[in-house]
């Protein structure tokens, strides 16, 4: 039996599976700093986090019995993974559970922006009837460039192809695919895509992969979707591109600072903004919970 710290909320199914397997669960799901986590982590075999809890060196050093850290979700940037592993602590995540949900949100931003859904919704509520103003675009026939061709990128590609889009993708770790997708280098993706969607982790290598220089290489009137991580896009360059018209539209779910304070960006008339809800569907949360429980149960068998 393991003593498990549930540091961020998990599904009821996850709780039931772990309790039925005989594990002891302690819930401390209030917002906490890494230093506050360090004060409560002693004695636990496992800690379960989502995106809110940051498991940093100070907490890892304070843990006296920790064997496993489980991140319910994809990104691991809120965990000092290498340091944990150096201490003999296994770090796991649930990379496939939310793929469909994130891909659908990226697609939703594309459709919303091309058909002026955010703007027309607001103006309709203000009593305006701007029928002639909102002449949009179809996604069919457009080239979608996907940066990061893992589970989410592939899910998005499948959906985009079904809608009649041409899909190109860049991923330095992928050199073949069974999908009708052309794998290209980053330069060609920038030069040929009408819409660019990011699905990569935030690392030293991907930091500001979309910056002023990258934007300059893109087609005029490009749409950029970021449902990945804050920090992969330079928000100052993003805003400058929107103001100049080089970027026609932007769909944003992830920000450099969360909650974001960049009100100029989220209030831009050509931006569709959501508060990092890519994985926030009932279906994804259920799958995340089951995967978290499965990981812990298998680990302690």
N, C-alpha and C positions, 0 to 999 in steps of 0.2 A: 504493500500500500504506500502511495506517495502523498506527501503533503503539498498541495498545490495552491499557489497564490493566484487568484483571478484578479488581475490588476486593471483590466478594462472589460466592459460588458461582453458576454458571450450568449449564445442562444440557449433557450431552455433545453433543447435536445442535447446540446453539448454537456450541460450540467447533469442531465439524467444519465447519459452514457458513462460519465466519469464516476458518478456516485454509485451506479449499478456495478461498476467494475471494482468498487471498494475503496476508492481514493477519497482523501479528506480535502474538502474545498474550503478556502478562506477567501471571502470577497472584500477587496479594498479597491473599489472602482472609482473613487473620487479622484479628481485631478491632482497630480502630485509631481514634484520636481524629482530629478534623479537623486538628489540628496535625501528627500523624504522617502523615496523608495528604499534607499540604503538603510534607513532606520527600521524598516519593517520586513526586510527580505530574509533575515536570519532564520534558519531552521526549515526553510522551504526547499523541497527537492526540485520543484518546477515553478516557473512563473509564466503566466499566459498574458500576452499583451495584444492590443490592436495597434492603432496609430498614435493614440494619445500618450501612452506611457513611454518614456525614454529610458532604455536600459544602458546606462553609461558605465564607465570604468569605476566610478565611485560606488555604484550599487553592486557591481560584480565583485569588487574587493570586499564589500561588506557581507556578501553571501558566504555562509560557512558550510552549506550542504547542497548547493545548487548543482544540478546535473543537466537540466534541460530548460531552454527558453523557447517558447512557441509563440510565433507571431501569427495571429489570425489575419491573414492578408498576404499581399505579394511583397511589397517593399520592405527592406530590412535596414533602411537608413536610420531608424530610431533605435537601433541596437548596435553596440560596439562589438560586431561579430568576431573580428579577428582576435580581439582581446579576450572575449569569452572562450573562444576555442583554445587559446593559449593556456587557459586555466582548466582545460578539460571539460568545458561545458558545451554541450551540443546545442546548436541553434537551428530551428526548423521553421518553415512557413507553409502557407497553403496556396501555392502558385496558380492552381487551376480553378479554384472555387468561384472567383469573381470575374473570370475572363469574359463571359457572355455579358454580364452587367456593364462592365467598363466599355466594352466594344459598342454596346447599344447606346450608351450615353454619348460616346464620341460621334456616332452616327446621328443621334438626336440633335446635337449641336450643329452638325453640318446642315441638316434639313431645316432646322429652325432659322439659321442665319441666311441661307439661300432664299427662304420664303418669308423673311422679315417677321417671324413669329414673336420675338420679344418686343419689337417696336410696335407692331400693329396691335398687340394685346394691350400695351400701355395707352396708345392713342385712342383705341376704341373705348377704353374705360374713361377717357377724358372727353368723350362725345364726338370724336373726330371720325370721319369716314374717308380714309385716304386710299380709296380703291385704285386710283391711277398712279399713286406714288410708289406702291410696293410691287413693281415689276421685278420678279425674282429670277432665279436660275434653276435648272434641273441638275441633279447630281449625275443622272445618266449621261454617259459620254465623256465625263470629266476624268482626268487622271488623278488618282489618289496616291500620294506618296506616304508610305508607312515607315516610320523610323522606329525600329525595334520589332523583330518578327518572331516574338515568342507566342505564348498562348493567346494573349489579348490581340496582338497584331494579326495573327492568323484568323482569329474569330472575326475581326473587323473586315479582313480581306474577303472572307467568304460572303459576308453580308453585302459588301460593296459590289462584288462581282454579280451577285444576284440582282442588284439594282442597275446593272448595266455600266458600271464604272470600269475603267482600266486601272489596274493596280500595279504599282512598282513598290519595292521595299528595299530598305537598307538595314543590314544587321551583320556586323563583323564576325558573328559566331554561326551564321547560317549560310551555307553555300549551295543548297538545293531545296526544292519544295515540290510537292505534288500538286499544289494549287496553280491556277492560271495567273501567276504573279511573276513579274520580271524582277530578279534581284539585281540591284544596281549599286554603284557607289554613291556616296552622299552628294557629290557635285551634280551628278546626273539627276538625282531625285529632286534637288533644289531647282534645277533648270527646267524640268519637264512637268512638274506637278502643279495642278490648279488648287489642290487641297493637300495639306500636309498634316498628318496626325502622329503625335509622339506617344510611344508606348515603351519607355525605357526607364531603368532605375536612375536615381541621381548619384553619380559617382564622380571621382576626379576627372575621369575620361569624358563624361557626358555633361559636366558642368557648363552651362551656357552653350550647348551645342547649337542653339538658335540664338545668335547674337547679331550685331549690326552687319558684320561681314557676310554671315550666312543669308540674312534677309536680302542683302544687295544682290545676291546671286539668283534669287527667286523670280518667278514671273510677276509682272505687275498685276495687282489685284488678287494676289494669293490669299487663301484662307488657311489659318493655322489653328489646329486643335491641340490643346494640352490637357489630356486626362491622365497624365503620367505622374510626375513629381515636380514640385517647385524647385527651381534651381537649374533645370535643364533649359529654361528660357530666360533670357535677360529681359526683365520686365521693362526696363528703361528703353531698350531697343524695340521691344514689342510696341510700346506706346508711341514711340517716334515713327515706327512703320505705319501704325494705324492713322496717326495724324497727317502723315505725308500722302496717304492713299496707296503706298506700296503694298501694304497689307489691307485688303478690303474688309476682311472679317476675321474675328478671333473667337473661338470657343474655349473657355478656360474653366477647369475644375480644380487645378492645383496651383499653388502660389508659393512664392519665395518665403513669405511669412504667413502663417496661418494661426488665427483668423487674419485675413489680409487687411492691411490698412491702406492699400493702393486704390483709393476710391476713384481717382481719375481714370484708372484703367477699367475697373468694373462698371463705371458709369459711362464709358465711351459708347456712343450710339451704335457702333458696329461690333460690339462685344456681346456674346451670350455667356453669362457667368453663373456658375453653380458652386456651392460651398463644399468641394471635395466629397461628392456623393457617388463617385463612380461605382463603388461596391455596395452602395446602400439600396439593395433590393431584398425583398423577403426571401427570394430564392437563393441569392448569393450568401446572405447571412446564415441561412440554414446549412448550405454546403460548407461554409467556413467552419461552423460549429462542429459539424460531423468530422471534418478533416482534423481539426484541433484535437478532438477527443480520440480519434483513431491514432494520431501520432503519439499521444501520451500513453494510451493503453498498450500499444505495440512496444513502446520504449521500455515500459516497466514490466512486461511479461517475463 
